Amino acid sequence: MTQFEISAALVAALKERGMKIASVESCTAGLISKIITDAPGSSDVFDLGITTYSNEMKTRMVGVPEEILAAHGAVSPETARAMAEGIRRVAGADIGVATTGIAGPGGGSPEKPVGLVYTAIATKEGTEVTRLMIDEPGADRNYIRNTAAEIVILNVLAQLNGNESSI
């Protein structure tokens, strides 16, 4: 599937169910918002996308508790969960998605290497957090960002199409 086909499939699935989605992104720099809004009719299902690289804005804009950031850092499953739940609440959306990670080329550490990304999908039923390690040979910043963004969209589609009762 191309990115456009992924976008069109998500927008169609959300429209069919009368649902809205919102995103808050760190390492993907707004690519989830872009992918969703590439499809015609996306304004019917997408109200808000936030890109933030600062902890202060994660707290101020979507309510990530400072305690989570202090204890676990910006790149953590706890932060991804709080981001997705926060954007869902702020936007009044049915689904909130989030990414936080290290796209590189710098910024990595042995504990949190370049290519580590946490994604989260929040719904009324709960929040699913996924740990990705995108470290294929030749994986640069753009590859990491695009791969993570596409995985989020595909995971939302999978939930919508295969597990409708959970959303």
C-alpha positions in Angstrom: 0.0 0.0 0.0 1.2 3.5 -0.8 1.0 6.3 1.8 -2.0 7.7 -0.2 -3.8 4.4 -0.1 -3.2 4.0 3.6 -4.5 7.6 4.1 -7.6 7.0 2.0 -8.3 3.6 3.7 -8.1 5.2 7.2 -10.2 8.2 6.3 -12.8 5.9 4.7 -12.9 3.6 7.8 -13.2 6.5 10.2 -16.0 8.2 8.1 -17.9 4.9 7.9 -17.9 4.7 11.7 -18.5 8.4 12.3 -15.2 8.7 14.2 -12.6 11.4 14.7 -8.8 11.0 15.2 -6.2 13.4 16.5 -2.4 13.2 16.8 0.5 14.4 18.8 3.9 13.7 17.4 7.4 14.2 18.5 9.9 12.2 16.4 7.6 11.9 13.4 7.4 15.7 13.1 3.8 15.8 11.9 4.0 13.0 9.3 1.0 11.2 10.8 -1.1 14.4 10.4 0.2 14.7 6.8 -0.5 11.2 5.9 -4.1 11.4 7.2 -4.8 14.8 5.6 -3.4 13.7 2.2 -6.8 11.9 1.6 -9.7 13.9 0.3 -12.4 14.2 3.0 -9.9 14.1 5.9 -11.4 17.2 7.4 -14.4 15.1 8.3 -12.3 12.9 10.6 -9.3 14.9 11.6 -9.5 17.9 13.8 -6.1 18.4 15.5 -2.5 17.5 15.1 0.3 18.8 17.3 4.0 18.4 16.8 6.1 19.1 19.8 9.7 18.3 20.6 9.8 20.0 24.1 8.7 18.5 27.3 7.2 21.8 28.4 4.8 21.7 25.4 4.0 18.0 25.9 2.8 19.1 29.4 1.2 22.3 28.5 -0.6 21.2 25.3 -1.7 17.7 26.0 -1.2 17.3 29.8 1.7 14.9 30.0 2.5 14.9 33.7 5.9 16.4 34.6 6.4 13.4 36.9 6.2 11.0 34.0 8.7 13.0 32.0 11.1 13.3 35.0 10.9 9.6 35.9 10.9 8.0 32.4 12.0 10.7 29.9 10.3 11.9 26.8 11.1 8.7 24.9 9.2 6.1 27.0 6.1 4.0 26.8 4.7 6.0 29.7 5.1 9.3 27.8 3.7 7.9 24.6 0.6 6.7 26.5 0.1 10.1 28.2 0.5 11.9 24.9 -2.1 9.7 23.1 -4.6 10.0 26.0 -4.0 13.7 26.3 -4.5 14.5 22.6 -7.7 12.4 22.6 -9.0 14.3 25.5 -7.9 17.8 24.2 -9.4 17.2 20.8 -12.5 15.4 22.0 -11.5 12.7 19.4 -12.5 9.0 19.4 -8.9 8.1 18.7 -5.7 9.8 19.9 -2.3 8.7 18.5 1.1 9.6 19.6 4.8 9.0 18.7 7.9 9.7 20.7 11.4 8.5 19.8 14.9 9.1 18.5 15.1 9.6 14.8 18.7 10.5 14.8 21.3 10.9 13.6 22.3 12.0 17.1 20.5 11.9 20.4 20.7 8.2 21.0 22.2 6.3 24.0 22.9 2.7 24.8 19.5 2.6 26.7 17.6 4.6 24.1 19.3 4.1 20.7 18.6 5.9 17.4 15.6 4.2 15.9 13.7 3.6 19.1 10.2 4.8 18.8 7.2 4.4 21.1 3.7 4.7 19.5 0.4 4.8 21.3 -3.2 4.6 20.2 -5.8 5.7 22.8 -9.5 4.9 22.5 -12.4 4.9 25.0 -11.5 1.2 25.6 -7.9 1.9 26.6 -4.5 2.7 25.2 -2.2 0.4 23.3 1.5 1.3 23.4 4.0 -0.3 20.9 7.8 -0.3 21.0 9.5 -0.1 17.7 13.2 -0.5 17.0 13.7 0.7 13.4 17.3 -0.1 12.8 17.5 -1.6 9.4 20.8 -1.0 7.5 20.6 2.4 5.9 17.8 3.6 8.2 18.2 7.3 8.3 16.1 10.0 10.0 13.5 10.2 7.2 13.2 6.4 7.0 12.7 6.1 10.8 10.1 8.9 10.8 8.1 7.6 7.8 8.2 4.0 9.0 6.9 4.9 12.4 4.2 7.2 11.0 3.0 4.5 8.6 3.0 1.8 11.3 0.7 4.0 13.5 -1.7 4.5 10.6 -1.7 0.8 9.8 -2.2 -0.2 13.5 -5.2 2.1 13.7 -6.6 0.6 10.5 -6.0 -2.9 11.9 -7.9 -2.0 15.1 -10.8 -0.5 13.1 -11.0 -3.4 10.7 -10.2 -6.4 12.8 -11.1 -5.4 16.3 -14.1 -3.1 15.9 -15.4 -3.7 19.4 -12.3 -2.3 21.0 -12.6 1.1 19.4 
